[in-house]
Amino acid sequence: MYVDPEHRGHGLGPRLLVALIEQLPTDADRLWIEHFAANERAGAFYERQGYAVERIEPSPDGDPARSVVWRARRL
């Protein structure tokens, strides 16, 4: 999920997550997200929203910045 920099800080990100969660099946118990390790801004955002790191997949080319961080949150 990306929010245009001009529109950041106005609550759009959390509202988009709520809208997404509202569309999930009623028996869904977790929501998983992913982001690149280098995207610290995304990591901080998801951390504030209650998404904890579940695992980190190393990048195939060995670049730690391109590792994929998987986060999850119970619904």
Backbone as a chain_set.jsonl record, in Angstrom:
{"seq": "MYVDPEHRGHGLGPRLLVALIEQLPTDADRLWIEHFAANERAGAFYERQGYAVERIEPSPDGDPARSVVWRARRL", "coords": {"N": [[0.853, -1.164, 0.0], [0.582, 2.165, -0.844], [0.713, 5.59, -0.116], [0.313, 8.697, -1.529], [2.916, 11.043, -1.106], [2.089, 13.711, -0.653], [-0.3, 13.386, 0.611], [0.097, 12.077, 2.946], [-0.013, 11.536, 6.495], [-2.571, 12.246, 7.153], [-4.289, 10.354, 8.032], [-5.061, 8.508, 6.112], [-3.795, 6.022, 5.531], [-4.308, 4.279, 7.84], [-7.119, 4.273, 7.559], [-7.447, 3.049, 5.066], [-6.504, 0.483, 5.664], [-8.48, -0.341, 7.495], [-10.709, -0.35, 5.783], [-9.932, -2.395, 4.059], [-9.82, -4.604, 5.844], [-12.504, -4.774, 6.519], [-13.519, -5.927, 4.24], [-12.711, -8.525, 4.262], [-13.286, -12.081, 4.608], [-15.603, -13.198, 7.124], [-14.566, -15.15, 8.772], [-11.855, -14.791, 8.751], [-8.845, -14.647, 10.5], [-6.394, -13.456, 10.725], [-4.326, -10.907, 9.321], [-1.95, -10.597, 6.878], [0.904, -8.769, 5.875], [3.424, -7.411, 3.709], [6.668, -5.984, 3.252], [9.582, -4.351, 1.893], [12.722, -4.639, 3.536], [14.288, -2.355, 3.526], [12.431, -0.356, 3.447], [11.835, 1.482, 5.754], [9.997, 3.327, 6.639], [7.513, 2.191, 5.97], [7.669, -0.077, 7.592], [7.626, 1.105, 10.167], [5.095, 2.3, 10.091], [3.34, 0.043, 9.854], [4.011, -1.257, 12.208], [3.031, 0.574, 14.115], [0.369, 0.158, 13.605], [-0.103, -2.252, 14.7], [0.989, -4.558, 13.565], [3.059, -7.255, 13.747], [6.4, -8.417, 13.241], [6.745, -11.424, 11.599], [8.34, -13.048, 10.046], [11.396, -12.886, 8.126], [12.338, -12.854, 4.853], [15.229, -13.581, 3.231], [16.776, -11.673, 0.633], [17.054, -12.882, -2.715], [19.359, -12.043, -4.021], [21.057, -11.454, -1.999], [21.128, -8.919, -0.942], [20.515, -7.148, 1.882], [18.736, -5.019, 2.154], [16.778, -5.563, 0.356], [15.448, -7.679, 1.381], [12.468, -9.401, 2.309], [10.077, -8.404, 4.543], [7.776, -9.935, 6.541], [4.766, -9.311, 8.108], [2.204, -9.669, 10.585], [-1.127, -9.482, 11.91], [-3.488, -10.174, 14.358], [-6.984, -10.399, 13.861]], "CA": [[0.0, 0.0, 0.0], [1.334, 3.404, -0.916], [-0.054, 6.827, -0.068], [1.061, 9.802, -2.118], [3.528, 11.848, -0.047], [1.318, 14.926, -0.374], [-1.499, 13.049, 1.377], [0.481, 11.357, 4.154], [-0.217, 12.24, 7.758], [-3.979, 12.649, 7.284], [-5.082, 9.202, 8.448], [-5.51, 7.682, 4.986], [-3.265, 4.667, 5.661], [-5.147, 3.493, 8.749], [-8.476, 4.102, 7.015], [-7.372, 2.047, 4.0], [-6.42, -0.828, 6.302], [-9.808, -0.665, 8.028], [-11.56, -0.689, 4.642], [-9.512, -3.718, 3.606], [-10.249, -5.592, 6.831], [-13.963, -4.903, 6.417], [-13.834, -6.729, 3.057], [-12.258, -9.898, 4.448], [-14.31, -13.02, 5.084], [-15.832, -13.068, 8.563], [-13.773, -16.122, 9.521], [-10.428, -14.455, 8.683], [-8.376, -14.355, 11.851], [-5.141, -12.702, 10.651], [-4.004, -10.223, 8.076], [-0.521, -10.569, 6.62], [1.391, -7.752, 4.947], [4.855, -7.529, 3.46], [7.366, -4.802, 2.745], [11.026, -4.526, 1.829], [13.414, -4.244, 4.763], [14.775, -0.98, 3.382], [11.327, 0.592, 3.571], [11.666, 1.673, 7.191], [8.765, 4.088, 6.871], [6.418, 1.212, 5.962], [7.806, -0.888, 8.796], [7.161, 1.888, 11.316], [3.641, 2.45, 9.969], [2.669, -1.211, 10.189], [4.249, -1.494, 13.641], [2.049, 1.406, 14.834], [-0.968, -0.399, 13.384], [-0.202, -3.518, 15.425], [1.501, -5.684, 12.785], [4.345, -7.711, 14.274], [7.241, -9.182, 12.312], [6.611, -12.88, 11.716], [9.54, -13.636, 9.455], [12.091, -12.081, 7.122], [12.864, -13.679, 3.775], [16.405, -12.938, 2.627], [16.723, -11.388, -0.797], [17.806, -13.861, -3.502], [20.665, -11.515, -4.413], [21.849, -11.235, -0.797], [21.049, -7.523, -0.496], [19.596, -7.125, 3.025], [17.709, -3.992, 1.964], [15.704, -6.126, -0.472], [14.79, -8.77, 2.1], [11.033, -9.158, 2.472], [9.623, -8.491, 5.927], [6.388, -10.346, 6.652], [4.143, -8.93, 9.369], [0.827, -10.149, 10.719], [-1.919, -8.964, 13.026], [-4.753, -10.879, 14.601], [-8.153, -9.54, 13.639]], "C": [[0.9, 1.228, 0.0], [0.366, 4.575, -0.894], [0.847, 7.925, -0.62], [1.638, 10.674, -1.001], [2.755, 13.118, 0.311], [0.114, 14.658, 0.521], [-1.185, 12.268, 2.644], [0.213, 12.223, 5.386], [-1.642, 12.714, 7.987], [-4.883, 11.477, 7.641], [-5.553, 8.298, 7.328], [-5.042, 6.238, 5.119], [-4.09, 3.811, 6.613], [-6.562, 3.272, 8.215], [-8.497, 3.085, 5.883], [-7.277, 0.643, 4.595], [-7.766, -1.258, 6.874], [-10.736, -1.083, 6.895], [-11.212, -2.079, 4.1], [-10.021, -4.801, 4.546], [-11.756, -5.821, 6.76], [-14.389, -5.767, 5.234], [-13.426, -8.191, 3.205], [-13.406, -10.799, 4.872], [-14.42, -12.947, 6.611], [-15.001, -14.054, 9.376], [-12.263, -15.871, 9.418], [-9.961, -14.071, 10.08], [-7.06, -13.576, 11.883], [-5.025, -12.014, 9.308], [-2.488, -10.131, 7.993], [-0.204, -9.433, 5.65], [2.881, -8.01, 4.739], [5.399, -6.193, 2.984], [8.858, -5.115, 2.684], [11.665, -3.999, 3.102], [13.885, -2.791, 4.694], [13.671, 0.059, 3.558], [10.972, 0.753, 5.058], [10.395, 2.443, 7.522], [7.559, 3.143, 6.904], [6.468, 0.361, 7.219], [7.285, -0.166, 10.029], [5.641, 2.058, 11.289], [2.928, 1.178, 10.404], [2.866, -1.573, 11.66], [3.243, -0.69, 14.469], [0.637, 0.85, 14.707], [-1.134, -1.774, 14.026], [0.281, -4.737, 14.672], [2.902, -6.033, 13.268], [5.094, -8.51, 13.216], [7.085, -10.667, 12.615], [7.838, -13.588, 11.149], [10.136, -12.654, 8.452], [12.693, -13.053, 6.107], [14.064, -12.966, 3.159], [16.207, -12.739, 1.125], [17.533, -12.431, -1.55], [19.201, -13.362, -3.892], [21.553, -11.187, -3.211], [21.831, -9.813, -0.271], [20.055, -7.441, 0.661], [18.488, -6.081, 2.89], [16.522, -4.528, 1.18], [15.077, -7.366, 0.151], [13.324, -8.399, 2.292], [10.655, -9.419, 3.928], [8.136, -8.825, 5.906], [5.893, -9.995, 8.041], [2.713, -9.451, 9.396], [0.196, -9.508, 11.94], [-3.169, -9.81, 13.152], [-5.901, -9.905, 14.435], [-9.176, -9.729, 14.751]], "O": [[1.864, 1.306, 0.762], [-0.667, 4.557, -1.564], [2.003, 8.056, -0.218], [0.929, 11.008, -0.051], [2.771, 13.546, 1.465], [-0.435, 15.582, 1.121], [-2.099, 11.839, 3.347], [0.214, 13.453, 5.326], [-1.9, 13.493, 8.905], [-6.106, 11.589, 7.563], [-6.365, 7.403, 7.562], [-5.813, 5.317, 4.849], [-4.53, 2.725, 6.236], [-7.137, 2.2, 8.402], [-9.463, 2.334, 5.749], [-7.901, -0.288, 4.085], [-8.148, -2.421, 6.748], [-11.471, -2.062, 7.026], [-12.101, -2.845, 3.728], [-10.587, -5.8, 4.101], [-12.222, -6.948, 6.925], [-15.505, -6.287, 5.223], [-13.766, -9.013, 2.353], [-14.393, -10.325, 5.435], [-13.437, -12.667, 7.298], [-14.754, -13.816, 10.559], [-11.473, -16.656, 9.942], [-10.601, -13.27, 10.761], [-6.651, -13.091, 12.938], [-5.555, -12.478, 8.299], [-1.828, -9.651, 8.915], [-0.963, -9.175, 4.716], [3.511, -8.739, 5.505], [4.685, -5.384, 2.393], [9.335, -6.036, 3.347], [11.195, -3.018, 3.677], [13.878, -2.085, 5.702], [13.958, 1.233, 3.795], [9.963, 0.238, 5.541], [9.79, 2.23, 8.573], [6.687, 3.276, 7.763], [5.438, 0.103, 7.842], [6.58, -0.758, 10.847], [4.98, 1.972, 12.324], [2.016, 1.225, 11.229], [1.968, -2.139, 12.283], [2.666, -1.216, 15.421], [-0.195, 1.046, 15.592], [-2.192, -2.39, 13.907], [0.011, -5.86, 15.099], [3.816, -5.21, 13.205], [4.485, -9.197, 12.396], [7.271, -11.104, 13.75], [8.309, -14.586, 11.694], [9.474, -11.723, 7.994], [13.455, -13.953, 6.462], [13.925, -11.866, 2.624], [15.556, -13.538, 0.451], [18.597, -12.834, -1.08], [20.119, -14.162, -4.073], [22.671, -10.698, -3.379], [22.458, -9.527, 0.749], [18.86, -7.643, 0.447], [17.41, -6.251, 3.461], [15.404, -4.029, 1.307], [14.261, -8.032, -0.485], [12.984, -7.223, 2.422], [10.883, -10.503, 4.466], [7.334, -8.093, 5.326], [6.527, -10.341, 9.038], [2.093, -9.648, 8.351], [0.875, -9.059, 12.864], [-3.826, -10.121, 12.158], [-5.807, -8.739, 14.817], [-10.228, -9.089, 14.738]]}, "num_chains": 1, "name": "protein.A"}
